[in-house]
Amino acid sequence: MKQRTAFPKASPLVLLYAAALALLPGYPLSPQDAMPAPPEQGAEGGEGYAIWEEGEGITVTGTRVEKRLKDSPVVTEIITAEEIKHSNADTLADILGDYGLMYTSNGMGDYIQLQGMDKNRVLYLVNGRRVIGRNSQRLKGETLPLANIERIEIVRGPQSALYGSDGIGGVINVITKKPENTLSLAASLTNRFLLAYDDPGTPESPGAFDSFDPAREQNLSAVVGFPLGVARNSLDLQAARGAFYLDEDKNESILPEYYRGRAGLETVFPLGDSLDLSLGGSFMFLRRDDQTSAAGDLNRFGYIRGDGFLEANFHPDGNWDITFRAYDNFYQRDKDVYSAAGNAWEKGGNYENENLAALDALGVYAGLRNWIFSAGIEGAYNTTEKYDFSVSPAAVDREALFLQAEYFRQDVFSVLGGVRVERNSQFGFAGAPKLSGMVQLPRGFRLLAGAGLGYRAPSFNDLYLDYSSTTQHTSGNPDLEPEYSAGASATLEFAVPGYFAQLTFYYNEIFNEIDDFYLGSEGRQRFYEKRNIARSMRAGIDAEGKIRFLGWGYVSPGYSWLYAYDRGEEARLYPQPEHTLRLKLGMDYREPGINTYLALRYFSAQINPARPDNKDRFILDFYFSAGLGKHFTVFAGVDNITGTVDPLGPATAQVFSLGLRYTL
């Protein structure tokens, strides 16, 4: 593979930025202003509501430095543990779908986008560690943890200056709870069922309780915290199973039969006042069977994900914070086919496995007045093997250096700039700068703005795919050039106790965007090849608000609008719905422990407006929970009350849930 430079070098821009910062005047700070203050816990409602009402949650994804949310110059959306607990969600895909980010989900994975960016353009992290394993460039959210989550941080827009190639569209960082020096237990059991499937394409309508299964799906999770000597430990266990959910004629499965299990352990060793050593790992498996005919033919998918890590956090004094980390992430997917007529399995013809071994180090220095400096290095070796690759196994190694400087005055303003230089063994060097700023305005207003470059090296699928079926053949292209983007955003935010509103405008020009190019057809088969689009554009609006009233009620609206355009073909693109609307109305009686809400999601027509099955979608969910004494909570919910059944999702009508939680 020839060596190519992705972009012009960014060093002149960075030097100009550094010079401008050096000329800015200093401001007197109190001693506690030298580092960001820790999060304050609200007197009522726990940490989730402190983040909502006071803006005091810690955020790390947007800057890689711990910051109070309201002091961060990077707009960060936080989904708290409290919101996850009351979301009726069992998987990462479920909770992201509740926030309007997921549009379809199937055996290939979950179709999640940020500001019109999809596929490999959204980076997934767990505690800052990269997550691999994409089939058809989609990540399967069922294989990631949910039971032990502290919060999920979402940063939209190009993050290549911090995270590299995969962050051109944004970053989703799942942050788990850290082990504490106390004994704790949290457990949850959920049972779900559906009424008989009513095919919207036929006039027949089966009785709601035909072939009714009151125990179609169960999900059990438990998180145990326990000290052992000086070590603090956290063990999380998850198990789930689901029965078939068949179409009206019982010919094919609308939802699969599946079994899923996961176990994870994290241990923290405090080594004195200045050093913590953490290590841990997890293993999960998922088996999914899809019935493909009335005779009982099956497609069986098997998924395995395993990871392990070792991390050292060193705090030599109040000015330094240094982290060293090594981790390995492994993912495997297999597909077997069963023929009922022949009573035989065809095994081994459809497989994929991927491994990522990585080392990184991050240093943060806050010993100068008004300044926070951070720098990091990364190295990773990524390999994958897949049945439909023209080159298998495929491998790439990446090394990166990033630098960042922030000039700030707490509760007044912040200006942050950074640059990342990355070497890809297949595509050579690429660099991306980024500049962000925030200023606190009177009466609770805050203005944020940012601009930067993003880049993405072609993925293994882009380069080496050679997929063929009876109706389609898609081939990769080893001569692809890397994508890069130039984008900017501006956000106006209003936050006072009980009220929050945020309005973001964004604009991105994308160069060399990689997409499927139609080559023609032969008989029933259509042929596509991965090619670069010379130039395309994404522009849009993200808005959200939260209002609390009477001390126990709240309403939370959200809206997104996207306009995408292929400048070369002079045609609209439809990577996601043009309009997305969320509305949540709820009541939260803290003292008696009652929580209930109605949540509406609306998606306008997607992909190709000319498709007859492409229509607007309204999805309405309901949730209720009540405390029983000190330790128990019962909950119930109905997802998709409106009964939307659509090829773009969801595939089923109402889903009913009943559950019980126990907290020590």
C-alpha positions in Angstrom: 0.0 0.0 0.0 1.4 3.3 -1.0 2.0 6.0 1.6 -0.2 9.1 1.3 -0.5 12.3 3.3 -4.2 12.9 4.3 -4.0 16.7 4.8 -1.7 19.7 4.7 0.2 20.0 8.0 -1.6 22.0 10.6 1.4 23.4 12.5 1.2 27.1 11.3 -2.4 27.3 12.5 -1.4 25.9 15.9 1.6 28.3 16.2 -0.7 31.3 15.5 -3.2 30.1 18.1 -0.5 29.6 20.7 0.9 33.0 20.0 -2.5 34.6 20.4 -3.0 32.9 23.7 0.3 34.1 25.0 -0.7 37.7 24.5 -3.9 37.4 26.5 -3.9 39.1 29.9 -3.9 37.0 33.1 -6.6 37.3 35.7 -6.2 36.8 39.5 -7.5 33.5 40.6 -8.3 32.0 44.0 -6.3 28.8 44.8 -9.3 26.6 44.1 -9.6 28.1 40.6 -6.3 26.4 39.5 -8.1 23.1 38.9 -11.7 22.5 38.0 -13.9 22.1 41.1 -15.3 18.6 41.9 -19.0 18.0 41.1 -21.5 19.2 43.6 -24.3 16.8 44.6 -27.8 18.3 44.6 -29.6 18.4 47.9 -32.5 16.6 46.2 -32.6 14.1 43.4 -29.1 12.7 43.4 -26.3 13.3 41.0 -28.4 13.0 37.8 -30.5 16.0 38.8 -27.4 17.9 40.0 -26.1 17.7 36.5 -29.5 18.8 35.1 -30.2 21.7 37.5 -26.7 22.9 38.5 -24.5 21.9 35.5 -22.0 20.5 38.0 -21.4 17.0 36.4 -17.8 16.0 35.6 -17.2 15.7 31.8 -14.0 14.2 30.4 -14.8 13.2 26.8 -14.8 16.5 25.1 -11.4 17.7 26.5 -9.9 14.5 28.1 -9.6 16.6 31.2 -12.0 16.4 34.2 -14.2 19.6 34.0 -17.4 20.7 35.5 -19.9 20.5 32.7 -20.8 24.2 32.8 -17.1 25.1 32.6 -16.3 22.9 29.6 -15.8 24.7 26.3 -17.0 21.6 24.4 -20.8 20.9 24.3 -21.3 17.5 25.9 -24.6 15.6 26.4 -24.7 13.5 29.5 -27.1 10.5 30.0 -26.9 9.8 33.8 -27.2 6.5 35.7 -30.5 7.8 37.1 -31.9 8.3 33.5 -30.6 4.9 32.4 -32.3 3.2 35.4 -35.6 4.8 34.5 -35.3 4.2 30.8 -36.6 0.7 30.5 -33.4 -0.1 28.5 -31.3 -3.3 28.7 -28.7 -2.5 26.1 -26.6 0.5 24.9 -28.7 0.5 21.7 -31.9 0.8 23.7 -30.8 3.9 25.7 -29.3 5.6 22.6 -32.5 5.0 20.8 -34.4 6.7 23.6 -32.4 9.8 22.8 -33.2 9.8 19.1 -29.8 8.5 18.0 -30.8 5.1 16.7 -33.0 4.5 13.7 -32.8 0.8 13.0 -31.4 -2.4 14.6 -31.0 -5.8 13.1 -28.6 -8.8 13.1 -25.9 -6.7 11.4 -25.9 -4.2 14.2 -27.3 -0.8 15.3 -27.7 2.1 12.9 -26.6 5.1 15.0 -25.6 8.5 13.7 -24.5 11.9 15.0 -25.2 15.0 12.9 -25.5 12.9 9.7 -22.4 10.9 10.3 -22.7 7.1 10.5 -20.8 3.8 10.1 -17.2 4.1 11.2 -17.4 7.9 11.7 -18.7 7.6 15.3 -16.2 6.5 17.8 -17.3 4.3 20.7 -15.4 4.2 23.9 -15.7 2.4 27.3 -13.9 4.4 30.0 -11.8 6.1 27.2 -10.8 2.7 25.7 -11.7 2.1 22.0 -14.4 -0.5 21.2 -13.9 -2.6 18.1 -16.1 -5.0 16.2 -18.3 -3.7 13.4 -20.2 -5.9 11.0 -21.2 -4.1 7.9 -19.7 -1.0 9.6 -22.4 -1.2 12.3 -21.6 -1.8 16.0 -23.8 -4.2 17.9 -24.9 -2.4 21.1 -26.0 -5.7 22.8 -22.4 -6.6 23.3 -21.5 -3.6 25.4 -22.1 -3.1 29.1 -25.1 -1.2 30.5 -25.8 -2.5 34.1 -22.8 -0.8 35.7 -22.8 2.6 33.9 -22.1 5.8 35.7 -23.0 8.0 32.7 -22.8 8.2 29.0 -21.1 11.2 27.5 -21.9 12.2 23.9 -19.9 14.8 21.9 -21.1 15.6 18.5 -19.0 16.8 15.6 -15.4 16.2 14.5 -13.2 15.0 17.4 -10.2 13.9 15.4 -7.9 16.4 17.2 -8.4 14.3 20.3 -9.3 10.8 19.2 -8.1 10.3 15.7 -9.6 8.7 12.6 -12.8 7.2 14.0 -14.0 10.4 15.6 -14.9 12.4 12.5 -18.6 12.4 13.4 -18.5 12.4 17.2 -17.7 10.3 20.3 -19.9 8.2 22.5 -18.1 7.4 25.8 -19.6 4.8 28.2 -18.2 5.5 31.7 -18.7 2.7 34.3 -18.9 3.1 38.0 -15.6 2.9 39.9 -15.2 0.3 42.7 -15.8 1.8 46.2 -14.4 0.7 49.6 -17.8 -0.5 50.8 -20.0 -3.5 50.3 -22.8 -2.9 47.8 -25.3 -4.8 45.7 -27.6 -3.7 43.0 -29.7 -6.2 41.1 -32.5 -6.0 38.5 -34.9 -8.5 36.9 -37.0 -7.6 33.9 -39.6 -9.7 32.1 -41.0 -8.6 28.7 -43.8 -9.8 26.5 -45.5 -8.8 23.2 -49.0 -9.4 21.8 -49.5 -11.4 18.6 -47.7 -9.8 15.5 -50.1 -7.9 13.3 -48.6 -7.5 9.8 -49.4 -4.0 8.6 -49.2 -5.2 5.0 -52.1 -7.6 5.2 -55.8 -7.1 6.0 -55.9 -10.0 8.4 -55.6 -9.1 12.1 -54.9 -11.9 14.6 -56.3 -11.9 18.1 -54.0 -10.0 20.4 -53.5 -13.1 22.6 -53.0 -15.7 19.8 -49.9 -17.7 20.7 -49.4 -15.3 23.6 -46.1 -15.8 25.6 -46.2 -14.0 28.9 -42.5 -14.7 29.5 -41.0 -14.1 26.1 -37.9 -12.2 27.3 -36.0 -11.9 30.6 -33.0 -9.8 31.6 -31.1 -10.3 34.9 -28.2 -8.0 36.0 -26.3 -7.7 39.3 -23.4 -5.4 40.3 -21.5 -6.3 43.5 -19.0 -4.1 45.1 -16.7 -5.5 47.8 -13.4 -4.5 49.4 -10.7 -7.2 49.8 -7.8 -6.0 51.8 -6.6 -2.8 50.3 -8.3 -3.6 47.0 -11.6 -2.2 45.9 -13.5 -4.5 43.6 -16.6 -4.4 41.4 -18.2 -7.4 39.8 -21.0 -7.1 37.2 -23.0 -10.0 35.9 -25.7 -10.0 33.2 -27.8 -12.8 31.7 -30.7 -12.6 29.2 -32.8 -14.8 27.0 -35.5 -14.3 24.5 -37.9 -16.6 22.7 -38.9 -16.4 19.0 -41.5 -13.8 18.0 -42.9 -15.0 14.6 -44.9 -13.4 11.8 -48.6 -13.9 11.3 -48.1 -17.1 9.3 -45.4 -18.4 11.7 -43.0 -18.6 8.7 -40.2 -16.2 9.8 -39.0 -14.6 13.0 -39.7 -10.9 13.5 -37.5 -11.1 16.6 -34.9 -13.8 17.2 -34.5 -16.4 19.9 -31.3 -15.4 21.8 -29.2 -16.0 24.8 -26.7 -13.5 26.2 -24.3 -13.5 29.1 -21.6 -11.2 30.4 -19.2 -11.0 33.4 -16.8 -8.2 34.2 -14.5 -7.5 37.1 -12.5 -4.3 37.9 -10.1 -4.0 40.8 -8.4 -0.8 42.1 -5.3 -0.8 44.3 -4.6 2.5 46.1 -0.8 2.6 46.4 -0.3 5.5 48.7 -1.7 9.0 48.3 -0.4 9.6 44.8 -0.8 6.3 42.8 -3.8 4.1 41.9 -3.4 0.9 40.0 -6.5 -0.5 38.2 -6.9 -3.7 36.3 -9.8 -5.7 35.0 -11.5 -7.4 32.1 -14.8 -8.7 30.8 -16.2 -11.5 28.6 -19.5 -11.7 26.9 -21.3 -14.0 24.5 -24.5 -13.7 22.5 -26.2 -16.4 20.5 -29.0 -15.3 18.1 -31.2 -17.6 16.1 -33.4 -16.3 13.3 -36.1 -18.6 11.8 -36.1 -18.1 8.1 -38.9 -20.5 6.9 -42.0 -22.3 8.2 -40.0 -25.6 8.0 -37.7 -24.3 10.7 -34.6 -23.2 8.7 -32.3 -21.1 10.9 -29.6 -18.5 10.6 -27.5 -18.6 13.8 -25.2 -15.8 14.8 -22.6 -16.2 17.6 -20.9 -13.2 19.1 -18.0 -13.1 21.5 -16.4 -10.0 23.0 -13.5 -9.9 25.5 -11.3 -7.2 26.9 -8.6 -6.6 29.5 -6.8 -3.6 30.8 -4.2 -2.3 33.1 -4.1 1.4 34.1 -2.0 3.5 36.4 -3.0 6.9 37.6 -0.2 9.0 39.1 -0.7 12.2 41.0 2.7 13.4 42.1 1.4 16.7 43.4 -1.6 19.0 43.0 -0.5 20.2 39.6 0.1 16.9 37.7 -2.2 14.1 36.7 -0.5 11.3 34.7 -2.2 8.1 33.3 -0.6 5.1 31.7 -2.8 2.4 30.1 -2.5 -0.8 28.2 -5.5 -2.7 27.0 -6.7 -5.4 24.5 -10.1 -5.7 22.9 -11.2 -8.8 21.0 -14.4 -9.4 19.0 -15.7 -12.4 17.0 -18.8 -13.1 15.0 -19.8 -16.3 13.3 -22.9 -17.3 11.2 -24.1 -20.8 10.7 -27.1 -22.0 8.6 -29.4 -24.8 9.5 -31.5 -26.7 6.9 -34.6 -28.3 8.4 -35.2 -30.5 5.4 -31.7 -32.0 5.5 -31.4 -31.7 9.3 -27.8 -30.4 8.8 -25.7 -27.3 9.8 -23.5 -25.5 7.3 -20.8 -24.0 9.5 -17.7 -21.9 9.1 -18.6 -20.0 5.9 -19.4 -16.7 7.4 -17.1 -15.3 10.1 -15.4 -12.2 11.3 -12.9 -11.5 14.1 -11.0 -8.4 15.1 -8.4 -7.6 17.7 -7.0 -4.3 19.0 -3.9 -4.0 21.3 -3.2 -0.5 22.5 -0.9 1.5 24.7 -1.5 5.1 25.6 -0.3 7.8 28.1 -1.9 11.1 29.1 -0.4 13.9 31.1 -2.3 16.9 32.5 -0.5 19.9 34.0 -2.3 22.8 35.8 0.6 24.5 37.6 0.4 27.7 35.8 -2.2 30.4 36.6 -5.1 30.3 34.2 -3.8 27.4 32.2 -4.3 23.7 31.8 -2.0 21.8 29.5 -2.4 18.2 28.3 -0.5 15.9 26.0 -0.7 12.3 25.1 0.7 9.5 23.0 -1.0 6.5 21.6 0.0 3.3 19.8 -2.3 0.6 18.5 -2.1 -2.6 16.4 -5.4 -3.6 14.8 -6.0 -6.8 12.9 -9.1 -8.4 11.4 -10.1 -11.5 9.5 -13.3 -11.8 7.6 -14.8 -14.3 5.1 -15.6 -11.8 2.4 -12.3 -9.8 2.5 -10.1 -9.9 -0.5 -7.1 -9.5 1.9 -7.4 -11.6 5.1 -6.1 -11.1 7.7 -5.7 -7.4 7.3 -3.6 -5.3 9.7 -2.8 -1.7 10.5 -0.7 0.0 13.2 -1.3 3.5 14.3 0.8 5.9 16.4 -0.4 9.4 17.5 0.7 12.4 19.4 -1.8 15.1 20.6 -1.3 18.4 22.4 -3.9 20.6 24.0 -3.8 23.9 25.9 -6.7 25.7 27.7 -6.7 29.2 29.0 -9.7 29.8 31.4 -11.2 31.6 34.2 -13.7 29.5 36.1 -17.3 30.7 35.7 -16.1 33.4 33.2 -14.6 32.0 30.0 -12.5 29.2 28.5 -10.4 29.0 25.2 -9.1 25.6 24.2 -6.9 24.5 21.3 -5.4 21.2 20.3 -3.8 19.3 17.5 -3.3 15.6 16.8 -0.8 14.1 14.5 -1.4 10.5 13.6 0.5 8.0 11.5 -1.4 5.2 9.8 0.8 2.4 8.4 -1.4 2.3 5.3 -2.0 6.0 4.6 0.9 7.8 6.2 0.6 11.0 8.3 -2.5 13.1 9.0 -3.0 16.1 11.3 -6.1 17.8 12.7 -6.3 21.0 14.7 -9.3 22.1 16.8 -10.3 25.3 18.6 -13.1 25.7 21.1 -14.3 28.6 23.3 -16.9 29.3 25.9 -17.9 32.6 27.6 -20.4 32.9 30.5 -23.0 35.6 29.8 -25.3 37.3 32.2 -28.6 35.8 33.6 -27.5 32.2 33.1 -26.6 32.3 29.4 -23.5 30.7 28.0 -22.1 30.9 24.5 -19.9 28.1 23.0 -18.2 27.9 19.6 -15.8 25.5 18.0 -14.1 24.8 14.7 -11.7 22.1 13.5 -10.6 19.5 11.0 -11.6 15.9 11.1 -10.1 12.9 9.3 -10.9 9.2 8.8 -8.7 6.6 7.2 -10.7 4.1 5.2 -11.8 1.1 7.3 -11.0 -2.5 6.6 -14.5 -2.9 5.1 -14.0 0.1 2.8 -10.7 -1.3 1.5 -11.2 -5.1 1.3 -14.9 -6.0 1.3 -15.9 -8.5 -1.4 -19.5 -9.3 -0.4 -21.9 -11.1 -2.8 -25.5 -12.3 -2.6 -28.1 -13.3 -5.1 -29.2 -9.6 -5.5 -26.2 -7.6 -4.7 -22.4 -7.5 -5.0 -20.4 -4.8 -3.1 -16.6 -4.6 -3.4 -14.1 -2.6 -1.5 -11.5 -0.4 -3.1 -7.8 -0.4 -2.0 -7.2 2.9 -3.8 -9.5 4.9 -1.6 -8.3 8.2 -0.2 -8.9 9.2 3.4 -11.9 11.3 4.3 -11.5 14.7 5.9 -13.8 17.4 7.1 -13.8 21.1 8.0 -16.5 22.0 10.4 -17.8 24.6 12.8 -20.5 24.9 15.4 -22.0 27.5 17.7 -24.2 26.9 20.8 -26.3 29.2 22.9 -27.2 27.7 26.3 -29.4 28.9 29.2 -29.2 27.2 32.6 -30.6 28.3 35.9 -32.1 26.0 38.6 -35.1 24.3 37.2 -34.6 25.5 33.6 -32.2 24.5 30.8 -32.2 25.2 27.1 -29.6 24.6 24.4 -29.5 25.5 20.7 -26.7 24.4 18.4 -26.0 25.2 14.8 -23.4 23.1 13.0 -21.9 23.0 9.5 -19.5 20.4 8.0 -17.8 20.1 4.6 -16.7 16.6 3.9 -14.0 15.8 1.3 -13.5 12.3 -0.2 -16.5 10.9 1.6 -16.6 7.1 1.1 -19.8 5.7 -0.2 -21.3 2.9 -2.3 -21.2 3.7 -6.0 -23.7 2.0 -8.3 -21.9 0.3 -11.3 -24.9 -1.4 -13.0 -26.8 -4.6 -12.9 -26.7 -8.1 -14.4 -29.9 -10.1 -14.1 -31.1 -9.8 -10.5 -27.7 -8.7 -9.2 -26.8 -5.1 -8.7 -23.1 -4.1 -8.4 -21.6 -1.5 -6.1 -18.1 -0.4 -5.4 -16.7 1.8 -2.6 -15.6 5.2 -4.0 -14.8 8.6 -2.8 -17.4 11.4 -3.2 -15.4 14.5 -4.1 -17.3 16.8 -1.7 -20.4 16.7 0.4 -22.0 18.8 3.1 -23.8 18.4 6.4 -25.6 21.3 8.2 -28.2 21.3 10.8 -29.7 22.3 14.2 -29.8 20.4 17.5 -32.0 21.8 20.2 -33.1 20.6 23.6 -34.6 21.9 26.8 -35.6 20.8 30.3 -38.1 22.5 32.6 -38.9 21.5 36.2 -42.1 22.6 37.8 -43.9 22.1 41.2 -40.7 20.4 42.5 -41.8 17.0 41.1 -42.8 17.5 37.4 -40.6 18.0 34.4 -40.9 18.4 30.6 -37.9 17.8 28.3 -38.2 18.6 24.5 -35.6 18.0 21.9 -35.4 18.6 18.1 -32.8 17.9 15.4 -32.8 19.1 11.7 -30.3 17.8 9.2 -29.6 18.9 5.6 -27.1 16.8 3.7 -26.0 17.4 0.1 -23.7 15.8 -2.4 -22.0 18.7 -4.2 -20.6 16.5 -7.0 -23.9 15.0 -8.0 -25.8 18.1 -6.9 -28.3 15.9 -5.1 -29.7 15.6 -1.6 -28.4 12.9 0.7 -30.5 11.1 3.2 -28.2 9.5 5.8 -30.8 10.0 8.6 -34.2 11.5 9.1 -34.3 15.2 8.2 -36.4 16.0 11.3 -36.2 14.3 14.7 -38.3 15.3 17.6 -38.2 14.1 21.3 -40.7 15.1 24.0 -40.6 13.7 27.5 -43.2 14.6 30.2 -42.7 13.1 33.6 -43.3 13.2 37.4 -40.7 12.3 40.0 -41.9 12.1 43.5 -38.6 11.6 45.4 -39.8 11.0 48.9 -42.3 8.2 48.2 -40.0 6.9 45.4 -42.4 7.2 42.4 -41.2 7.9 38.9 -43.4 8.0 35.8 -43.1 9.5 32.3 -44.4 9.5 28.7 -41.8 9.9 26.0 -42.5 10.7 22.3 -40.1 10.3 19.5 -40.8 11.4 15.9 -38.7 10.7 12.8 -39.5 12.2 9.4 -39.2 10.0 6.3 -35.7 8.7 5.8 -33.3 7.4 3.1 -35.3 7.9 -0.1 -38.6 9.8 0.0 -39.8 8.0 -3.1 -40.0 4.7 -1.3 -43.6 3.7 -0.5 -42.6 2.1 2.8 -40.7 5.2 3.9 -42.9 7.2 6.1 -43.0 9.4 9.2 -42.8 7.5 12.5 -44.3 8.3 15.9 -43.1 6.2 18.8 -44.6 6.7 22.3 -43.2 5.0 25.4 -44.5 4.8 29.0 -42.7 4.0 32.3 -43.7 3.8 35.9 -41.7 2.8 39.1 -42.5 2.8 42.8 -40.4 2.1 45.8 -41.3 -0.8 48.2 -39.6 -0.1 51.4 -35.9 0.8 51.7 -34.4 -1.7 49.2 -37.0 -2.7 46.6 -38.4 -1.0 43.5 -41.1 -2.4 41.1 -41.4 -1.0 37.6 -43.5 -1.4 34.5 -43.4 0.0 31.0 -44.8 -0.1 27.5 -42.6 0.7 24.6 -44.1 1.8 21.3 -47.6 2.5 22.5 -48.5 3.9 19.1 -47.9 0.4 17.5 -45.5 1.7 14.8 -44.3 -1.2 12.6 -42.0 -0.1 9.9 -39.1 -1.6 7.8 -36.9 1.2 9.2 -37.9 0.2 12.8 -39.1 -0.6 15.2 -40.1 -4.0 13.9 -42.7 -4.7 16.6 -45.7 -3.1 18.1 -46.1 -2.6 21.8 -43.5 -4.2 24.2 -44.7 -4.7 27.8 -42.2 -4.8 30.7 -42.5 -5.8 34.3 -39.5 -5.7 36.7 -38.0 -5.6 40.2 -34.9 -3.9 41.4 -33.0 -4.5 44.7 -30.4 -2.1 46.1 -28.4 -2.8 49.2 
